[in-house]
Amino acid sequence: MSALEQPREFASLVNIVARLRGPGGCPWDRQQSHASLRECLLEESYEVLEALDAGDRQRLAVELGDLLLQVVMHSQIAKDAGEFDLGDVIEGISTKLVRRHPHVFGSEVAEDAERVMVNWEAIKKKERRQGAGMLGSVPKQMPALAYSQEIQGRVARVGFDWDEDEGVIDKLAEEVEEFRQAADKQQQAAEFGDLLFTLANIARRRGIDLEAALRQVNNKFYRRFSRMEELCRQRGLEFEKLSFDQQNELWEEVKRELKEEQ
């Protein structure tokens, strides 16, 4: 699809949603609200992430369409309530993008991505209401690991960060030892939280998306364990009746078989 065709197709989507929500439209669509669509929005976002992680470009196009539908749907719900419309949404983000990229649309200079992020934080500081902190706009509904990386990244932009990775690695070893020495479950939970927070910091400094990395290893475990179950079925074995050593032997066998995932 060419760039010239996109506005027409986008307008068609907006009109379809308006008709679904309008008189004589779909009963289900007509009864939806911002609140009722919260889980749909979250689910569609995760499906986009799954397509990205899988590197499936065709599926990505489909999932982005589903996510775009959520934006249009919420905008139509707001329009029906007399709150705002899709034009306000687009105008708002367009204005924000221009304002936050003075090195592209103005006279400022940013020679690299790091400088862009420093400028970005300075601009956002001017946008905040009086007395608002720089972490206040980070959505607390984010997954905890992603939230941890985001808030650490934000404070790093204003210099609150380790000078060297080694300092964070030493901190990790310190947190592991404190976890070992924790006296009870409550203290263990607190120390484990510190341990995860430090791991998130290391990942951020190394440019690793912690959520993506964990999703990747979760998927790898899923594939390996599913293969173990498949082998047990083929061999007439019941996995739960195998000893731990036998289960581990099967795990190593599957690892060798799926060596491309090592």
C-alpha positions in Angstrom: 0.0 0.0 0.0 1.4 3.4 -1.0 1.6 6.4 1.4 -1.2 8.1 -0.6 -3.6 5.2 0.0 -3.1 5.0 3.7 -5.3 8.0 4.7 -8.2 6.6 2.7 -7.8 3.2 4.3 -7.5 4.8 7.8 -10.6 6.9 7.2 -12.4 3.7 6.2 -11.5 2.0 9.5 -12.7 5.1 11.4 -16.0 5.0 9.5 -16.4 1.2 10.2 -15.9 1.7 13.9 -18.3 4.7 14.0 -21.0 2.5 12.2 -20.4 -0.4 14.7 -21.0 2.1 17.5 -23.8 4.0 15.9 -27.6 3.4 15.7 -28.3 0.0 14.2 -24.7 -1.0 14.7 -23.3 -4.0 16.7 -24.9 -4.5 20.1 -21.6 -5.6 21.6 -19.6 -2.7 20.2 -22.3 -0.2 21.3 -22.2 -1.3 24.9 -18.4 -1.1 25.3 -16.7 1.6 27.5 -13.2 2.6 28.2 -13.2 0.4 31.3 -14.7 -2.7 29.6 -12.0 -2.6 26.9 -9.0 -2.4 29.3 -8.2 -6.1 29.1 -8.7 -6.1 25.3 -6.1 -3.3 25.0 -3.7 -5.1 27.2 -4.2 -8.4 25.4 -3.7 -6.8 22.0 -0.5 -5.1 23.2 0.9 -8.4 24.4 0.0 -10.1 21.1 2.0 -7.4 19.3 5.0 -8.1 21.6 4.6 -11.8 20.9 4.7 -11.2 17.1 7.8 -9.0 17.5 9.6 -11.6 19.6 8.8 -14.3 17.0 10.0 -12.1 14.2 6.8 -12.9 12.3 6.3 -9.8 10.2 3.0 -11.0 8.7 1.5 -11.6 12.1 2.9 -8.3 13.3 0.9 -6.5 10.6 -2.2 -8.3 11.8 -1.6 -7.6 15.5 -0.8 -3.9 14.9 -4.1 -3.7 13.1 -5.9 -5.1 16.2 -4.0 -2.6 18.4 -4.9 0.2 16.1 -8.5 -0.8 16.4 -8.3 -0.3 20.1 -7.1 3.3 19.6 -9.9 4.1 17.2 -12.5 2.4 19.4 -11.5 4.3 22.5 -11.5 7.5 20.5 -15.0 6.8 19.2 -16.2 6.1 22.7 -14.8 9.4 23.8 -16.4 11.2 20.8 -19.8 9.6 21.6 -19.5 11.0 25.1 -18.5 14.4 23.9 -15.0 14.2 25.5 -12.6 14.2 22.5 -12.2 12.6 19.1 -9.6 10.9 17.0 -8.5 14.2 15.6 -7.7 15.5 19.0 -5.6 12.3 19.7 -3.6 12.7 16.4 -3.2 16.4 16.9 -2.0 15.9 20.4 0.7 13.3 19.6 1.8 15.3 16.5 2.3 18.4 18.6 4.2 16.5 21.2 6.5 14.8 18.7 7.4 18.2 17.2 7.9 19.8 20.6 10.1 16.9 21.9 12.3 16.8 18.7 13.7 20.4 18.5 16.9 18.8 17.0 14.8 17.8 14.0 12.1 20.5 13.8 14.0 23.3 15.5 17.5 24.7 15.9 18.8 22.4 18.7 21.6 19.9 18.0 21.7 16.3 19.2 24.7 14.3 17.8 23.6 10.9 19.2 20.8 9.0 20.8 22.1 9.6 24.3 22.0 13.4 23.8 18.4 13.0 22.4 17.3 11.3 25.7 19.0 14.0 27.8 17.2 16.7 25.9 13.9 14.7 26.0 14.0 14.6 29.8 14.7 18.3 30.0 11.7 19.0 27.8 9.5 16.7 29.8 10.6 18.5 33.0 9.2 21.7 31.6 6.0 20.0 30.7 5.3 18.6 34.2 3.0 20.4 36.5 4.6 22.3 39.4 5.9 19.9 42.1 5.5 16.7 39.9 8.3 14.3 40.1 10.1 12.8 37.1 8.8 9.3 37.9 5.2 10.2 38.4 4.3 9.7 34.7 5.6 6.1 34.5 2.5 3.9 34.5 2.4 1.8 37.7 0.3 -0.8 35.8 3.4 -1.8 33.8 4.9 -5.2 34.4 7.1 -4.9 37.5 10.4 -5.7 35.7 9.7 -3.3 32.8 8.6 -0.6 35.4 11.9 -1.1 37.2 14.0 -0.7 34.1 12.0 2.4 33.1 12.3 4.3 36.4 16.0 3.4 36.6 16.5 4.6 33.0 14.8 7.9 33.8 16.9 8.8 36.8 20.0 7.8 34.9 19.3 10.5 32.4 19.9 13.1 35.1 23.1 11.4 36.3 21.8 9.2 39.1 23.6 6.1 37.9 26.7 4.0 38.4 29.9 5.1 36.6 30.9 1.6 35.7 29.1 -1.7 35.2 31.5 -3.3 37.7 29.9 -1.3 40.5 26.5 -2.8 39.7 28.0 -6.3 39.4 29.5 -5.9 42.9 26.1 -4.7 44.1 24.5 -7.8 42.6 26.9 -10.0 44.6 26.1 -8.0 47.7 22.4 -8.5 47.2 22.8 -12.3 46.7 24.7 -12.5 50.0 22.0 -10.5 51.8 19.4 -12.8 50.3 21.3 -15.9 51.6 21.4 -14.4 55.1 17.8 -13.3 55.2 16.3 -14.6 58.5 12.6 -15.1 57.5 10.2 -15.1 54.6 9.4 -11.4 54.8 13.1 -10.5 54.8 13.8 -12.9 52.0 11.0 -11.3 49.9 12.5 -7.9 50.5 16.1 -9.0 49.6 14.8 -10.9 46.5 13.2 -7.7 45.4 16.5 -5.9 45.8 18.2 -8.6 43.8 15.7 -8.3 40.9 16.0 -4.5 41.0 19.8 -4.8 40.6 19.4 -7.3 37.8 17.1 -4.9 36.0 19.7 -2.2 36.4 22.4 -4.4 34.8 20.1 -5.3 31.9 19.3 -1.6 31.3 23.0 -0.7 31.3 23.8 -3.5 28.9 20.9 -2.5 26.6 18.9 -5.6 27.4 15.1 -5.5 27.4 14.5 -7.5 30.6 10.9 -8.3 29.8 11.9 -9.5 26.3 14.8 -11.5 27.6 12.6 -13.2 30.2 9.8 -13.9 27.6 12.5 -15.4 25.3 13.8 -17.8 28.0 10.2 -18.6 29.1 9.4 -19.6 25.5 12.6 -21.7 25.3 11.7 -23.5 28.5 8.2 -24.1 27.2 9.5 -25.6 23.9 12.0 -27.8 25.7 9.6 -29.1 28.4 6.9 -29.7 25.7 9.4 -31.8 23.8 10.2 -33.8 27.0 6.5 -34.5 27.4 6.3 -35.6 23.7 9.3 -38.0 24.2 7.6 -39.5 27.2 4.4 -40.1 25.3 6.4 -41.7 22.5 8.3 -44.0 24.9 5.3 -44.9 27.0 6.7 -43.1 30.1 4.9 -40.9 32.7 7.0 -37.9 33.3 5.8 -37.4 36.9 6.9 -41.0 37.8 10.5 -40.4 36.6 13.1 -39.7 39.2 14.6 -36.2 39.3 17.8 -37.6 37.8 15.9 -39.3 35.0 14.0 -36.1 34.3 17.3 -34.2 34.1 18.7 -36.8 31.7 15.7 -36.2 29.5 16.2 -32.5 29.8 19.8 -32.8 28.6 18.8 -35.0 25.8 16.3 -32.4 24.6 18.9 -29.6 25.0 21.2 -31.5 22.7 18.4 -32.1 20.2 17.4 -28.5 20.2 21.0 -27.3 20.3 20.2 -24.3 18.1 18.4 -22.8 21.1 21.5 -23.1 23.4 
